């Protein structure tokens, strides 16, 4: 069922080459393990997120696993958002890392959809007052920290509310 948490995982050598992929990770990424064994795990990470993924590995220890959320590249060219926990381990006298991943792609898509709906008009798709206020507050804060200036242009369209309400 969709309520069950599906975890996927991988085992990496110290040089971050992939030693093992769980069947769940194979399904998540849509790749066959024989094509990725021995390749760098960072090659499976979305390019803009590689710094975050590398930092996850660097900060993980056997006593204190590290956690981060970033995108992995799937075999079909798409990407999946995953919540990853990295733990440094010694397995069969070989040091490495165990990664446990939880696919959070659907949750992220829902969050983005809700955020869009909160800040945009449902009819026109244009930014609403809440987004205007948010951006205005950011602009004011940025101005107070630097020499940057900004202006607000207000346009009043006569009877626009009637037009908007009729549609």
Protein Blocks (a to p, Z undefined) as FASTA:
>chain_A
ZZbccdddddddfkopafbdcfklmmmnopafklmgopafklmpcfklmmmmmmmmmmpc
fklccddddddddfkopacddddddddddeehiacdddddddfklmmmmmmmmmmmmmpc
fklopacfklmmmmmmmmmmmmmmmmbdcdddddddehklmmmmmZZ
